[in-house]
Amino acid sequence: MINIMPKRFLSLCFHSLSTDWLVIKKPELKGKAFVLAIPERGRMLVHASSKEALDRGIFPGMVVADARALFPSLEVFDHDPQLEGRLLTALARWCIRYTPVSAVDFPDGIILDISGCAHLWGGETAYLEDICFTLRNKGYSLSAAIADTIGAAWAIARYGQGIRIAAPERQRECLLPLPPASLRLEPNLLQLMKKLGFKNIGQFIDLPPSTLRRRFGEGLLVRLGQALGTEYEFVEPVQPVKSYREELSCMEPIFTLTGIELALKRLLEVLCRRLVKEGKGLRTGVFSGLRVDGEIVHISIGTGSASQRPSHLFKLFELKLSTLAPGMGIELFTLEAPLVEDMEGVQESLWDAVNHDQQAIVELLDNIAGKVGMDAIHRYLPQEYHWPERSIKPVPFLQGQPDKPWPSGISRPLHLLPQPEPISVMVHLPDYPPRHFRYKGKIYKVVKADGPERIEQEWWLHNGPPRDYYRVEDEEGIRYWVFRLGLYGEGEPQWFLHGLFA
C-alpha cells in the first residue's frame, strides 16, 4: 500500500515590499514619510507609501501634488515598474533554502510548496516562525499562512484575522468567515457580490454550483474549488541562480568573430574580478550565445588548475571560437563557471627545481590541452609496488600527491610498455644476458648488456618467481629493458621486453 503525502502550501504576503526595500537600501529613510511615484497622463501618482506616509493620509493612487499639500516635507522617489518583480524573484530564490518549490505570486507574494519539509524545522509552527522572523529581520513586513491548498493559504495569509495555520483538511472552516476578496476574484465580480450583500464566504459556499455559475460565472466556482482543493492549481517555481554566471545582452545581433571576441573578453573580466574577490579560480568554463532564431550555441574549456587570469582563459576559448556558429546573429552572451576551486596558495611544483615560472608552465599545459584534449595529458606518480608496471599511476596533470618520493640511483627506461611482451632469446649461461632476442618476428643482436637486477613480487600479494632485468643495446645503439621470469633449473624461464631507453 502506497501512502501519498498530503500537500501543504505556505503563502507569504509582503505588505509594503517596495518601500521596505528602499528603507533597507537607504537606512536614513527609516521613520520618515516618503512615497514612490509613477507618471500617468502627465501627472505623478503615488504608487507606494511608507507607513509614516500612510499615517498622514497619503495613499497609493493619490496625486503627488495633493500629497505634498497634505505633508510638504514628503520625500518622493521615482518608482521602477520592474522593481516588485525583481524583488519577488530574488526573495523566491532565497526561499529555496526552505523548500525546493518556491514560486512568485505577483504582485505581493510568494507561494511555497512545503510538503515534507516542515519536520526538518521541528514542525509547521517552528517552520513558519523561522521564515517570518528571518524576513522581518531583513526589514520586510509580511504575513504568512499554511494550508492544504494554495487558495486557502493565500486567503488566510491576507484575511485570516490571526489564523496562521489551517489544520490538514480543515481549510473549509477557516474560509467561512473570510470576505469574498480572499478568493482572488475579479474587481467587477467583487462589486456585484457586495451589492448582493455577501460579506463572507460562508454565505454562499453551500449554494448549488448551478446557481453560482448562472449568477456569477465560472470564475467564482474555479476560485472556490482552488481554495477547497477540488480544483487543481499549478505554480511555476523559480530556478536557483547559478553561482558563477555572467550575462551580456546586445543592442543588435552580433555575428562577427570580432564582436564575439569583445563580448567574451568583457564577460571574462567581470567574472574574473568576482573570482579574485572571493579567492576562487575557474576550472571549467562555458561560453554560450542565444541566437536570434532561438538556438543556443556554446563552447567549453577546462584548466589544469584554478585560474583567475582573463588573458589566459581567453586564449583557451579562442582555440574554439571558430566553432561557435552565430547564424543570423547572437543577441545574448553568457559565461558560466560550473566548477571553481579555492586559490589559497602556490600551485604544486611540477618538479624539484625552484627557478621555473609555475604559472607559465600551468598555462602552457592548458593551451596544449585545449588543442589535444584534457584527457591527453597525464602526470605520473610513484606507488608502493615492486613490479614496474604497478609502481606508477597516471593522474590528471597538477593533481594528486605521491605516496612516496621518486627512487634515486637506479636506471629506468623512458618508455615503459603497459604490460611486458614476450620475446625469445639465446643465452650462453643461465645468469648471462641474451646474445640476441626475437621480438615480433625481428631478430635483435645484443652488443652491450648490463645486469641482472632482481625484482621480487610483493610477498603479501603473490608467491611467484622473481624477475631478473637486463639493460641491453643492439647494433643500432637502441637500448632495451628485458627480463627473465623464473630461474633456470626451476622449470623453463620466460623472457619479456618491458621498456626502451632514450
Steps between C-alpha positions, in 0.01 A plus 500: 500500500640841399451796732478828310625796701232773521587831341571801718559855376631816661400843373709809577343844460728807503303803614736771375763327291639792301513750786654242734769433240574871468541532878736201498698664222491846663481458880475877544138478375391292800227686689448757222199560277578428135330362192593332173338678205426411138400727211150465358330732249734784573469470878702325767295252702594328824575134435607398852509680835710442805325427829562858617348637179197274536451628854476850355230400252721460194383190315592335167316658206515853647648778289845591632416873494203435728713283727756778539220741582411272792863450606744750348814318618395177326789337316421367152699238309450371148361149485646230276209301349714184502604534864237277660558224247875498560458512878247216508718287273804559717304424819349187344850378416608578855211282626644197320699437817164405659347299213600410144167633364476877538289713264430870453141603577481841335449775604576462869563139595686171479356148501703213650417132462619381842377139476743285699722793601364635828614207714862602435431813708305319770150544361294753306484755780879516539540493121266796451655697784852449368412635155305799632758587765784496246316712244388752761856530623598585144251790516188367329152517652292197409234250596497129427277193523511125436216288358427200280442714190657804342168685501435438870855596600473820291166592657605434860830686460315818396162474679555238766448728803765330711478152350835389361477124456193314373499142628513233228164460322352786708540788254122519449442608860770765470351640180143544624548837682727651234374762248446413132818696415701221663411275204706716258192607301487767232407857617175513301391168652580625849289810440207287391526277808520807721179636348329170571609515865753217509746593777667165557556169320272312739196680353534338157737202530212251529286642218452264203782533244246557223361802685846649561601438138186661360528807722877553528659299223750215490779710659347486847467120491860458386637722776281337761611156383866603514457613859316184605729263309253374239669694217867451412728804508849506353794718605814557298799486735796730455835353408801563725759736360822329401772633722760603244314622195517829311279626217544760229205607285556672165325801349526329159573136408873420485620270222865599446794328667633836620173581675487158662856540626419839652198354679708210634776732626249721681332204668836351600607826662179520705509134603870502588460811716241312701720190519794705628280670758374164630834320483379256234639378170327361192545132415230463234331773300208512254451790256152502343311710251125531449438551129213697352347176373474370858787251474771494768860437396784451744863402547671381816851486642679336790815596686762288672482719807282785621555822303391863544683652201266630227777500237586136560136387504433697182780312321337170594161614369661654192608156380131404465335830404498405133262214582243737654248545217325840543244440224305821439646650817528452875299730727597369843838370620551308825817382673467238771755331727335171609815391684720731708762433766656689785830673426668516838864436423768441241422227255676168544847489342541284193852404601756577765665794322400837642594729211207417274204730446224273630219720366653497153531120510140459609374728225716320242344169600152655480573626148622156392198333660272741314636360172540129577243462778517487879518119499816498287726646772586300809741516782656185648554449871686220681313228685602251768540196274805299392420401145558798265163492319325542837746746657356807324152642459372761250308801636366817334784746478572712809275279711573241765782448749761221478481214748881508520784695332638388166784248550852627431817321393332242276460496124157467349386520134337815369228296326347220706264263323156473666557125535817296438501336154651154446824451304714200411873517587829316466727499807840335564467443875199515735588831668634670187309757295366390160730503194204582281121502528204475265213749536202511263686293240817714498834390647697755704871427559626613840841672503496639856320391816481580869333308781330318647283702739267271692150623584282275715123505525338629819479198730164620634353502148655209311748218556629467142844493339727809498597716205863556394524822294776579245578819312611396151607696189470382139719574197308821422567641847143455625479387861231268635385387839444123505450252780494131571205372701607201707831318549674237295482166675152584638305447184527678166548878553319751277649817355320833450564846357380768743633839383727712285763751614553839338 
